[in-house]
Amino acid sequence: MTEPLILQPAKPADACVIWLHGLGADRYDFMPVAEALQETLTSTRFVLPQAPTRAVTVNGGYEMPSWYDILAMSPARAISREQLVESAKMVIDLIEKQKADGIDASRIFLAGFSQGGAVVLHAAFVKWQGPLGGVLALSTYAPTFSDELELSASQQRIPALCLHGQYDDVVQNAMGRSAYEHLKQRGINVTWQEYPMGHEVLPQEIRDIGTWLSARLG
């Protein structure tokens, strides 16, 4: 597996953001965003992992970087849950690696765009048991959330910021909203923010993320 891209901060690292790219992108996709955020988050390390290259059924079996296979798009996405769980385990391993490197778990954040967001939502609110700084869910959805979702006490203390485009035609706004509602109903300190955009990232969104992270990192 390709090693993650690691962006060290200007000062000794005392916080970390693990950021997963979307389908068909790579570990360099959010490097400019991470670099922009590090201008103010001067002691925050960014870890940008790379999804494995695999065949994606809905794209005619074409091989591309993918956290999990998408088998069908409608009515709701049919996915390889097994591959999503594998990717979430990779995220958990990265959390443990940062902890071993001296970063307190309460200062480790998970972020993901689109398919990457689905993985970090599963990692944080289904798999991880322990403190975490928070979760950034960008233009994404939660295919593993259901009405049976039960959160542990430590999971309930993980804050989340859900960001979505009003005109997203790849991951519909309602799919992102549903993930937000699942978290809100379970007592999570979760914020919903939408923007006049499609399936993309806007400068204002990055500024809002910076503000949210800064508030939690003091």
N, C-alpha and C positions, 0 to 999 in steps of 0.2 A: 504493500500500500504506500502511496506517495506521502511523504512527510508533510505535516502542516507547515504553512508559512507562518513564521513567528515575527511579529513586529515589536521590538523592545522599545520602551518609552525613554524619554530624555532623562528621567530620574529613576532610581532603583524601583523595580516593580513591587507594588503592594496591592495590586488589583489586576484582574484579568477578564477579558471578554473573549469567549469562544464563539466564533461567528461562522455559520454554515451558509454557503451559496445555494443558488437555486438550480433546477434541472438544466443540464447542458452548459452550465457555466463552470468556473474553476476557482481554485483558491486565491487567484489574483483579482477576482471580480470585485471584492469589497475592500481591496487594499487602499484605494484612494479615500474611501469613507473612513477606514480605520486611521489613516494618516491625518485626515482632517480632524477627527475626534481627539487624537493624541495632542493636538495643539493646545487643548485646554486640559485634557486628562493626562497630565504629564508624568504620572506614575502608574499608568494602566497599560499592561501588556495585551496585545491582540493576537489570538491564535486562530488562524484561518485554515481549517482542514480541507482536504480535497476528497470529493466523492469518488468511489470506484467507477471505472468505465464499464458499463453493462448495457445489454440490449433493453430497449424500452418499447414495450408492446404497442402502445398507442401511437408511437412514431414509426410504425412499420418494422419494428425490430432493429432499428438503427441503433448502433452503440454510441453512447455519450455518457459524460459524467452524470451519475444518478444515485441518489441516496436510497432509492427503491424503485422497483418496476411499477409502472401504472398500466393496468390491464385494460381498463375501460374508463371513459370520461363521464358517462351518464347512466342512470339518473344521478347517482352519486359516484365519485371515483371508486373504482375497484383497484386495490393496490396489493403488492406483495407485503403483507404485514410482517412476514418473517424477515425480509430485508430491512424494513423500517426499524424493527426491534434490534437488528444487528447494528444499524447505524447509530441508534440511540445508545447502545452499549459502548460504541466507539467514543461517543460524547462523554459518557460516564468515566471512561478510562482517561480522557483528557482532563476532566475535573480532578481525578485522583492524582494525575501527574502534576498539575498545578499546586495541589495541596502539598504533595511531597516536595515541591520546589519552594515551599514556604508561604504560599498565598493562602490566606484564611478563606474557607469556603463561603463565608458570608460576604466576601468581596470578589466572588467569581460569578460572572454573568453569562447567560447563554443567549445568543441571538441567531435568528435564522430567517432567510428570505424564501418565501414560497415553499418548495419541497423541503428546504433546510429548516424552515420554521415548524413544519409538521414534526420533524425529527426532534427538535429541541423541546417542543411542547410535550411530547411523549417522554423524553428523557427527564424533564423536570417534574412533571405532574403524574407520571405513572411509575417510573423506575427509580429515580433518585430519592434516597432517604437521608435527610440531613439538611443543614442550612445552605442557602444559596443567595447570592446578591439579588437576582431577579432574572426575568426572561423578557426578551424583546422579540415579538412575533410580527414580522413584516410581510404583508400581502400573502397571508398563509391561512391554513385551516387545520383542523385537528381530527384526522380520520380515525384515531384510536380513542377519542372521547365518546362516551355514551351516557345515558341516564344512570347507568350503574356505577359510573366513576365515583370512587370514594377516595378522598385525600387524607393523608396522615396529618398529624398536627404540624410537623415540620414543613410539609408541602403547602399547607394552608398559609404559612408565613412567607411564602415566596411571592414578591410583588411581580406584576406583569404589565407590559405596555403593548397593546395591540394596535398596529398601524395598518391602514388599508386605503386603497384607491376607490373613489366613488364609481369610477368607470372601468374597473378591472374586469376584463373579459377572459382572463385565464383562470384566476381563482376568484370567483364571484364574491362581491362584497358581503352577501348574506352568509357565505361559508365562513368568512373571517368573523363576522358578527356572532355566529353560532358558537365558535370557540370561546369568544369573549363572554358570552352569556353563561356557558358551562362553568367558567372560572368564577364569574360574579356570583352565581347561585350557590357556589361552595365557599363563599366568604373570602375569596382572594382579593387583595388590594390591587385591582386591575383597572386600567384606564383604556378607553377606546378613543382613537383619534383617526379621522379620515381626511383625505386630501382630494382635490380636484385633479385626479390623475388615473392612469390605467395601471398596468402591471409593471411598476417601475419604482424608482426612488427619487424623491425631490429634495433639493437643498433645505427647504424648510423642515422637512421630515428629519433630516440629519441633525439640524439645529435642535429640534425638539428631543431627539434621542440624547444629544449631548447634555441638555438641561436635565433630563430625567436621570441620566447616569451620575451627573455631578451632584445632584441632590442626595443620591444614595451613597456616594463615596465621600461626602463631606469635603 
